[in-house]
Amino acid sequence: MHRQGVLGNDHMFRDRLRAAGVPLEAIDQLGGWSSISSIGSSYGQGYPLEHLRKYIDAFALDTRH
């Protein structure tokens, strides 16, 4: 897949997670992107996997429509 296709998938992934109501910091963590919302966002371990699973499930349900 060419680079533009990969970027398009990144944008679609972010858009669908936003539409599912996933917080920006969780979207960044799921996508492997740096979160720039605040200096404090770089501290800690991020969301626990159980919490991220809830967002992944919401995303999966959103994409089935």
Buried (B, 14 or more C-beta within 10 A) or exposed (E): EEEEEEEEEEEEBBEBBBEBEBBBBBBBBBEEEEBEEEEEBEEEEBBEEEEBEEBBEBBEEBEEE
